[in-house]
Amino acid sequence: MFSADLSARADAKESSRMKPEVFLPDDYRPAEGEPFMNDRQLEYFRRKLIVWKQELQGQSAETIDNLQDSGRNVPDIADRASEETDRALELRTRDRQRKLVSKIDAALRRIEDGEYGYCEMTGEPISLKRLDARPIAVMTLEAQERHERREKVHRDD
């Protein structure tokens, strides 16, 4: 089974290099009945990731504007403390978004390399429902759960 997955990935990798424009209807949703990670599915996830990245980058620009606007000196100590708390929360959110953008970029690279949609741990296909809900997923749900259990055990030590 694993060698068949590797062969399918190698074929997808080769076809992604010479891929013509893929027609994708606006209402397209990947279905379990079609071949896994065919050109339409890859294009669907590529577009989804690009739109998500653009949204995050737009929010980043808003954060920068908000931080520049909030740089004024507030005389009331309670107002100043509230503004500092808001600024810290916004910076923390922005840092999480920055990390998310790097994960999106990695997913886009996996699409280009023909490795998108396959578990890093087992090599098995990741379910389309999982990828639709979390397009940056790199493990099947089962592998992710095992990984998190191991992390929890080691973290508790």
N, CA, C and O of each residue as an XYZ file, in Angstrom:
628
protein
N       0.837     -1.198      0.000
C       0.000      0.000      0.000
C       0.876      1.253      0.000
O       0.624      2.193     -0.754
N       1.909      1.261      0.854
C       2.766      2.436      0.967
C       3.498      2.710     -0.345
O       3.644      3.871     -0.729
N       3.967      1.659     -1.049
C       4.674      1.862     -2.314
C       3.737      2.396     -3.387
O       4.159      3.170     -4.246
N       2.466      1.991     -3.347
C       1.489      2.528     -4.304
C       1.284      4.013     -4.056
O       1.151      4.792     -5.000
N       1.257      4.411     -2.774
C       1.121      5.828     -2.438
C       2.319      6.616     -2.932
O       2.166      7.723     -3.450
N       3.524      6.050     -2.775
C       4.734      6.721     -3.247
C       4.710      6.880     -4.759
O       5.104      7.921     -5.284
N       4.250      5.855     -5.455
C       4.162      5.918     -6.910
C       3.155      6.985     -7.337
O       3.419      7.753     -8.262
N       2.010      7.035     -6.672
C       0.992      8.038     -6.995
C       1.522      9.437     -6.726
O       1.244     10.367     -7.483
N       2.289      9.590     -5.642
C       2.875     10.894     -5.324
C       3.901     11.301     -6.369
O       3.956     12.466     -6.764
N       4.711     10.354     -6.819
C       5.712     10.661     -7.843
C       5.036     11.095     -9.137
O       5.500     12.018     -9.806
N       3.929     10.420     -9.492
C       3.176     10.812    -10.688
C       2.592     12.210    -10.517
O       2.642     13.022    -11.440
N       2.035     12.493     -9.336
C       1.452     13.813     -9.074
C       2.530     14.885     -9.107
O       2.303     15.989     -9.601
N       3.701     14.558     -8.581
C       4.810     15.518     -8.568
C       5.228     15.860     -9.993
O       5.454     17.026    -10.315
N       5.328     14.855    -10.833
C       5.729     15.071    -12.229
C       4.667     15.870    -12.971
O       4.997     16.782    -13.728
N       3.387     15.535    -12.762
C       2.334     16.245    -13.490
C       2.165     17.674    -12.996
O       1.711     18.534    -13.750
N       2.524     17.946    -11.734
C       2.374     19.312    -11.210
C       3.382     20.265    -11.849
O       3.141     21.470    -11.908
N       4.492     19.740    -12.321
C       5.494     20.595    -12.962
C       5.040     21.080    -14.329
O       5.363     22.197    -14.734
N       4.281     20.234    -15.048
C       3.866     20.580    -16.398
C       2.349     20.752    -16.464
O       1.748     20.447    -17.494
N       1.741     21.212    -15.438
C       0.297     21.257    -15.327
C      -0.298     22.421    -16.116
O       0.111     23.567    -15.929
N      -1.264     22.136    -17.000
C      -1.979     23.221    -17.662
C      -2.980     23.843    -16.691
O      -3.201     23.312    -15.603
N      -3.574     24.942    -17.071
C      -4.584     25.608    -16.239
C      -5.740     24.646    -15.966
O      -6.251     24.014    -16.890
N      -6.147     24.535    -14.727
C      -7.209     23.610    -14.330
C      -8.501     24.392    -14.169
O      -8.554     25.370    -13.423
N      -9.562     23.953    -14.881
C     -10.874     24.578    -14.727
C     -11.507     24.071    -13.445
O     -11.577     22.865    -13.206
N     -11.964     25.002    -12.625
C     -12.562     24.645    -11.351
C     -13.849     25.439    -11.180
O     -13.798     26.655    -10.993
N     -15.007     24.775    -11.241
C     -16.274     25.495    -11.040
C     -16.305     26.147     -9.659
O     -15.667     25.662     -8.725
N     -17.044     27.237     -9.534
C     -17.122     27.958     -8.251
C     -17.668     27.090     -7.126
O     -17.294     27.264     -5.966
N     -18.553     26.153     -7.466
C     -19.178     25.318     -6.434
C     -18.468     23.974     -6.243
O     -19.012     23.069     -5.610
N     -17.261     23.843     -6.785
C     -16.542     22.574     -6.693
C     -16.157     22.262     -5.253
O     -15.685     23.127     -4.516
N     -16.370     21.007     -4.871
C     -15.930     20.470     -3.588
C     -15.290     19.119     -3.861
O     -15.879     18.309     -4.578
N     -14.108     18.840     -3.321
C     -13.497     17.526     -3.522
C     -14.413     16.425     -3.001
O     -15.028     16.560     -1.944
N     -14.495     15.334     -3.757
C     -15.362     14.218     -3.381
C     -14.536     12.952     -3.237
O     -13.524     12.768     -3.914
N     -14.985     12.086     -2.343
C     -14.281     10.826     -2.083
C     -14.260      9.927     -3.313
O     -13.360      9.097     -3.437
N     -15.222     10.062     -4.228
C     -15.317      9.178     -5.378
C     -14.310      9.462     -6.486
O     -14.139      8.636     -7.382
N     -13.643     10.609     -6.444
C     -12.675     10.927     -7.492
C     -11.281     10.475     -7.073
O     -11.033     10.224     -5.894
N     -10.373     10.370     -8.041
C      -8.996      9.977     -7.688
C      -8.394     10.963     -6.688
O      -8.561     12.176     -6.815
N      -7.693     10.422     -5.691
C      -7.144     11.245     -4.621
C      -6.075     12.194     -5.152
O      -5.173     11.783     -5.882
N      -6.184     13.443     -4.783
C      -5.268     14.513     -5.148
C      -5.076     14.630     -6.663
O      -3.960     14.774     -7.161
N      -6.209     14.562     -7.376
C      -6.170     14.828     -8.808
C      -5.973     16.328     -9.026
O      -5.957     17.094     -8.062
N      -5.826     16.747    -10.261
C      -5.530     18.158    -10.554
C      -6.582     19.104     -9.996
O      -6.245     20.184     -9.511
N      -7.853     18.714    -10.056
C      -8.920     19.595     -9.552
C      -8.830     19.741     -8.035
O      -8.984     20.842     -7.505
N      -8.582     18.643     -7.343
C      -8.450     18.721     -5.886
C      -7.237     19.566     -5.504
O      -7.318     20.406     -4.607
N      -6.129     19.346     -6.175
C      -4.931     20.132     -5.868
C      -5.173     21.613     -6.114
O      -4.751     22.451     -5.316
N      -5.848     21.946     -7.212
C      -6.151     23.348     -7.517
C      -7.103     23.933     -6.477
O      -6.945     25.080     -6.059
N      -8.098     23.137     -6.060
C      -9.044     23.581     -5.031
C      -8.298     23.953     -3.754
O      -8.528     25.021     -3.187
N      -7.401     23.070     -3.297
C      -6.667     23.337     -2.055
C      -5.649     24.463     -2.244
O      -5.424     25.252     -1.326
N      -5.043     24.541     -3.406
C      -4.088     25.622     -3.670
C      -4.798     26.974     -3.569
O      -4.297     27.900     -2.930
N      -5.962     27.077     -4.200
C      -6.721     28.341     -4.142
C      -7.170     28.650     -2.726
O      -7.105     29.797     -2.284
N      -7.626     27.627     -2.017
C      -8.076     27.814     -0.638
C      -6.932     28.341      0.236
O      -7.130     29.249      1.044
N      -5.752     27.773      0.069
C      -4.588     28.204      0.843
C      -4.174     29.625      0.480
O      -3.825     30.408      1.363
N      -4.207     29.968     -0.797
C      -3.824     31.313     -1.228
C      -4.790     32.354     -0.673
O      -4.356     33.402     -0.197
N      -6.093     32.080     -0.728
C      -7.082     33.021     -0.185
C      -6.868     33.195      1.320
O      -6.927     34.314      1.830
N      -6.620     32.099      2.025
C      -6.392     32.156      3.476
C      -5.151     32.995      3.781
O      -5.158     33.817      4.698
N      -4.097     32.783      3.012
C      -2.861     33.548      3.211
C      -3.100     35.034      2.968
O      -2.609     35.867      3.730
N      -3.839     35.376      1.929
C      -4.131     36.779      1.630
C      -4.948     37.424      2.747
O      -4.723     38.583      3.095
N      -5.897     36.673      3.307
C      -6.688     37.196      4.430
C      -5.782     37.489      5.629
O      -5.899     38.537      6.264
N      -4.887     36.558      5.928
C      -3.980     36.747      7.063
C      -3.047     37.937      6.829
O      -2.774     38.704      7.753
N      -2.563     38.090      5.606
C      -1.687     39.219      5.302
C      -2.447     40.547      5.393
O      -1.884     41.560      5.807
N      -3.718     40.539      5.008
C      -4.542     41.738      5.158
C      -4.735     42.092      6.622
O      -4.680     43.263      6.998
N      -4.963     41.075      7.448
C      -5.107     41.308      8.886
C      -3.798     41.821      9.475
O      -3.803     42.630     10.403
N      -2.696     41.356      8.942
C      -1.391     41.812      9.405
C      -1.222     43.305      9.136
O      -0.730     44.046      9.987
N      -1.628     43.731      7.959
C      -1.545     45.157      7.622
C      -2.426     45.978      8.560
O      -2.038     47.066      8.985
N      -3.609     45.459      8.883
C      -4.502     46.142      9.826
C      -3.842     46.244     11.200
O      -3.942     47.278     11.862
N      -3.173     45.185     11.628
C      -2.494     45.181     12.924
C      -1.431     46.267     12.968
O      -1.317     47.002     13.949
N      -0.659     46.361     11.898
C       0.391     47.389     11.847
C      -0.227     48.780     11.941
O       0.268     49.635     12.676
N      -1.316     49.006     11.192
C      -2.003     50.305     11.254
C      -2.518     50.585     12.663
O      -2.370     51.694     13.175
N      -3.124     49.572     13.288
C      -3.667     49.750     14.642
C      -2.562     50.061     15.640
O      -2.733     50.913     16.512
N      -1.434     49.379     15.519
C      -0.336     49.619     16.449
C       0.251     51.017     16.258
O       0.641     51.667     17.228
N       0.314     51.476     15.016
C       0.825     52.823     14.763
C      -0.140     53.883     15.290
O       0.285     54.911     15.817
N      -1.450     53.625     15.145
C      -2.452     54.572     15.644
C      -2.490     54.612     17.165
O      -2.767     55.657     17.755
N      -2.214     53.482     17.800
C      -2.325     53.428     19.260
C      -1.039     53.883     19.948
O      -0.913     53.737     21.164
N      -0.100     54.421     19.208
C       1.168     54.835     19.797
C       1.109     56.156     20.544
O       2.145     56.685     20.948
N      -0.060     56.681     20.729
C      -0.184     57.976     21.415
C      -0.025     57.801     22.927
O      -0.228     56.708     23.456
N       0.336     58.870     23.609
C       0.539     58.843     25.050
C      -0.793     59.100     25.748
O      -1.354     60.189     25.629
N      -1.299     58.114     26.469
C      -2.573     58.214     27.172
C      -2.292     58.598     28.624
O      -1.588     57.874     29.328
N      -2.843     59.750     29.084
C      -2.526     60.210     30.442
C      -3.124     59.336     31.552
O      -2.493     59.161     32.594
N      -4.327     58.785     31.349
C      -4.961     57.984     32.397
C      -4.279     56.623     32.492
O      -4.151     55.913     31.495
N      -3.850     56.270     33.681
C      -3.082     55.037     33.882
C      -3.918     53.800     33.570
O      -3.382     52.825     33.043
N      -5.206     53.809     33.877
C      -6.075     52.660     33.588
C      -6.251     52.508     32.077
O      -6.218     51.394     31.553
N      -6.438     53.630     31.380
C      -6.574     53.583     29.920
C      -5.272     53.108     29.275
O      -5.290     52.338     28.315
N      -4.155     53.569     29.809
C      -2.859     53.167     29.277
C      -2.647     51.663     29.469
O      -2.167     50.980     28.565
N      -3.006     51.155     30.645
C      -2.860     49.725     30.917
C      -3.753     48.908     29.985
O      -3.342     47.864     29.477
N      -4.952     49.380     29.769
C      -5.878     48.696     28.860
C      -5.326     48.683     27.437
O      -5.408     47.670     26.743
N      -4.768     49.804     27.011
C      -4.199     49.896     25.669
C      -2.979     48.986     25.524
O      -2.796     48.363     24.478
N      -2.155     48.904     26.547
C      -0.990     48.016     26.519
C      -1.421     46.551     26.436
O      -0.810     45.755     25.722
N      -2.468     46.206     27.167
C      -2.986     44.841     27.125
C      -3.507     44.518     25.727
O      -3.234     43.444     25.191
N      -4.255     45.449     25.140
C      -4.762     45.261     23.776
C      -3.612     45.102     22.782
O      -3.672     44.258     21.889
N      -2.585     45.901     22.936
C      -1.433     45.848     22.036
C      -0.713     44.502     22.173
O      -0.331     43.900     21.170
N      -0.531     44.037     23.389
C       0.138     42.753     23.614
C      -0.678     41.605     23.013
O      -0.115     40.690     22.411
N      -1.997     41.655     23.176
C      -2.862     40.632     22.606
C      -2.790     40.660     21.077
O      -2.735     39.611     20.436
N      -2.792     41.842     20.508
C      -2.720     41.976     19.057
C      -1.375     41.462     18.528
O      -1.328     40.822     17.478
N      -0.298     41.735     19.240
C       1.021     41.236     18.825
C       1.102     39.718     18.924
O       1.696     39.068     18.064
N       0.513     39.158     19.961
C       0.502     37.708     20.122
C      -0.306     37.056     18.997
O       0.094     36.034     18.442
N      -1.445     37.662     18.673
C      -2.269     37.168     17.569
C      -1.508     37.255     16.255
O      -1.548     36.327     15.447
N      -0.823     38.358     16.042
C      -0.047     38.550     14.818
C       1.070     37.514     14.713
O       1.352     37.024     13.619
N       1.707     37.177     15.824
C       2.765     36.172     15.809
C       2.201     34.804     15.425
O       2.832     34.063     14.671
N       1.024     34.470     15.936
C       0.377     33.210     15.564
C       0.043     33.199     14.077
O       0.192     32.176     13.408
N      -0.410     34.341     13.564
C      -0.734     34.433     12.139
C       0.528     34.282     11.289
O       0.489     33.653     10.232
N       1.632     34.847     11.739
C       2.898     34.730     11.012
C       3.305     33.268     10.903
O       3.740     32.820      9.842
N       3.165     32.524     11.993
C       3.487     31.101     11.979
C       2.535     30.340     11.063
O       2.937     29.398     10.380
N       1.278     30.753     11.056
C       0.283     30.118     10.194
C       0.600     30.362      8.717
O       0.428     29.468      7.889
N       1.060     31.563      8.391
C       1.441     31.871      7.007
C       2.591     30.975      6.568
O       2.615     30.525      5.423
N       3.539     30.710      7.453
C       4.654     29.830      7.077
C       4.161     28.395      6.866
O       4.698     27.682      6.019
N       3.149     27.962      7.621
C       2.574     26.631      7.413
C       1.806     26.581      6.090
O       1.814     25.563      5.398
N       1.150     27.675      5.751
C       0.439     27.750      4.467
C       1.448     27.678      3.323
O       1.231     26.967      2.342
N       2.546     28.413      3.450
C       3.596     28.360      2.422
C       4.141     26.940      2.274
O       4.399     26.488      1.159
N       4.316     26.238      3.391
C       4.811     24.856      3.339
C       3.802     23.954      2.630
O       4.187     23.076      1.857
N       2.508     24.170      2.892
C       1.468     23.378      2.223
C       1.465     23.660      0.724
O       1.297     22.741     -0.078
N       1.646     24.915      0.341
C       1.707     25.262     -1.084
C       2.926     24.599     -1.746
O       2.848     24.158     -2.893
N       4.036     24.534     -1.029
C       5.218     23.841     -1.567
C       4.942     22.349     -1.730
O       5.371     21.740     -2.710
N       4.222     21.758     -0.765
C       3.883     20.332     -0.876
C       2.979     20.083     -2.083
O       3.082     19.038     -2.726
N       2.098     21.029     -2.396
C       1.267     20.890     -3.592
C       2.159     20.887     -4.826
O       2.004     20.046     -5.712
N       3.082     21.822     -4.877
C       4.000     21.899     -6.025
C       4.876     20.659     -6.146
O       5.212     20.238     -7.253
N       5.245     20.072     -5.007
C       6.119     18.897     -5.004
C       5.353     17.584     -5.184
O       5.957     16.518     -5.304
N       4.017     17.670     -5.201
C       3.213     16.458     -5.340
C       3.107     15.647     -4.068
O       2.787     14.460     -4.119
N       3.370     16.267     -2.923
C       3.332     15.564     -1.641
C       2.137     15.969     -0.785
O       1.953     15.447      0.315
N       1.336     16.884     -1.278
C       0.211     17.399     -0.500
C      -0.859     16.321     -0.331
O      -1.163     15.575     -1.262
N      -1.415     16.256      0.862
C      -2.533     15.355      1.128
C      -2.114     14.002      1.683
O      -2.961     13.151      1.954
N      -0.818     13.800      1.852
C      -0.325     12.526      2.375
C       0.318     12.742      3.742
O       1.031     13.722      3.960
N       0.059     11.823      4.647
C       0.555     11.905      6.018
C       2.078     11.819      6.054
O       2.671     10.944      5.422
N       2.702     12.723      6.791
C       4.159     12.702      6.949
C       4.633     11.504      7.749
O       5.767     11.057      7.579
N       3.784     10.978      8.619
C       4.183      9.865      9.489
C       3.966      8.511      8.805
O       4.833      7.639      8.865
N       2.813      8.338      8.156
C       2.448      7.017      7.638
C       2.482      6.932      6.114
O       2.549      5.837      5.556
N       2.435      8.071      5.443
C       2.384      8.074      3.985
C       0.991      7.831      3.439
O       0.799      7.824      2.223
N       0.017      7.632      4.313
C      -1.360      7.386      3.881
C      -2.037      8.697      3.510
O      -1.651      9.760      3.996
N      -3.054      8.621      2.641
C      -3.802      9.834      2.296
C      -4.517     10.410      3.519
O      -5.074      9.671      4.331
N      -4.494     11.723      3.638
C      -5.238     12.425      4.686
C      -6.656     12.614      4.149
O      -6.828     12.939      2.974
N      -7.657     12.419      4.977
C      -9.041     12.501      4.495
C      -9.343     13.887      3.925
O      -8.829     14.902      4.395
N     -10.186     13.896      2.905
C     -10.567     15.161      2.267
C     -11.312     16.068      3.246
O     -11.169     17.290      3.192
N     -12.101     15.478      4.134
C     -12.817     16.289      5.132
C     -11.825     17.001      6.050
O     -12.002     18.174      6.379
N     -10.792     16.288      6.454
C      -9.773     16.894      7.324
C      -9.040     18.002      6.581
O      -8.828     19.081      7.134
N      -8.651     17.749      5.336
C      -7.941     18.760      4.563
C      -8.825     19.973      4.284
O      -8.340     21.105      4.260
N     -10.112     19.739      4.073
C     -11.012     20.861      3.826
C     -11.147     21.719      5.082
O     -11.217     22.946      5.002
N     -11.182     21.061      6.244
C     -11.300     21.793      7.502
C      -9.974     22.438      7.903
O      -9.961     23.534      8.464
N      -8.867     21.767      7.619
C      -7.532     22.246      7.998
C      -6.562     21.960      6.851
O      -5.844     20.961      6.878
N      -6.542     22.834      5.849
C      -5.750     22.561      4.646
C      -4.240     22.496      4.876
O      -3.499     22.111      3.971
N      -3.773     22.865      6.067
C      -2.337     22.782      6.352
C      -1.981     21.486      7.072
O      -0.834     21.303      7.479
N      -2.954     20.582      7.236
C      -2.716     19.326      7.952
C      -1.615     18.526      7.266
O      -1.565     18.445      6.039
N      -0.740     17.939      8.067
C       0.360     17.129      7.537
C       0.265     15.676      8.000
O       1.081     14.841      7.608
N      -0.733     15.374      8.836
C      -0.912     14.013      9.335
C      -2.381     13.629      9.275
O      -3.266     14.482      9.343
N      -2.624     12.330      9.147
C      -3.994     11.842      9.257
C      -4.463     12.117     10.683
O      -3.655     12.382     11.573
N      -5.752     12.052     10.884
C      -6.301     12.308     12.214
C      -5.727     11.323     13.239
O      -5.377     11.709     14.355
N      -5.635     10.056     12.848
C      -5.122      9.030     13.757
C      -3.655      9.297     14.108
O      -3.269      9.205     15.273
N      -2.849      9.625     13.114
C      -1.432      9.904     13.361
C      -1.274     11.160     14.227
O      -0.400     11.213     15.092
N      -2.111     12.158     13.994
C      -2.068     13.389     14.799
C      -2.413     13.085     16.251
O      -1.766     13.593     17.167
N      -3.431     12.260     16.460
C      -3.812     11.898     17.831
C      -2.683     11.142     18.532
O      -2.385     11.407     19.696
N      -2.049     10.193     17.814
C      -0.912      9.463     18.406
C       0.214     10.428     18.750
O       0.812     10.338     19.823
N       0.497     11.338     17.851
C       1.555     12.328     18.058
C       1.261     13.179     19.301
O       2.146     13.412     20.123
N       0.017     13.638     19.428
C      -0.356     14.474     20.575
C      -0.308     13.686     21.878
O       0.078     14.227     22.914
N      -0.698     12.410     21.836
C      -0.609     11.581     23.056
C       0.839     11.426     23.494
O       1.156     11.537     24.678
N       1.730     11.163     22.513
C       3.163     11.033     22.847
C       3.710     12.346     23.397
O       4.482     12.351     24.356
N       3.305     13.454     22.788
C       3.766     14.768     23.270
C       3.310     14.995     24.710
O       4.072     15.493     25.539
N       2.068     14.627     24.999
C       1.531     14.830     26.345
C       2.281     13.979     27.356
O       2.588     14.443     28.455
N       2.577     12.737     26.994
C       3.297     11.844     27.912
C       4.677     12.411     28.185
O       5.107     12.439     29.338
N       5.375     12.857     27.171
C       6.722     13.387     27.361
C       6.725     14.738     28.057
O       7.668     15.070     28.774
N       5.674     15.514     27.846
C       5.567     16.819     28.479
C       5.317     16.665     29.989
O       5.771     17.484     30.788
N       4.591     15.606     30.365
C       4.261     15.395     31.786
C       5.469     14.938     32.593
O       5.465     15.051     33.819
N       6.503     14.424     31.932
C       7.694     13.929     32.650
C       8.468     15.035     33.301
O       9.489     14.781     33.940
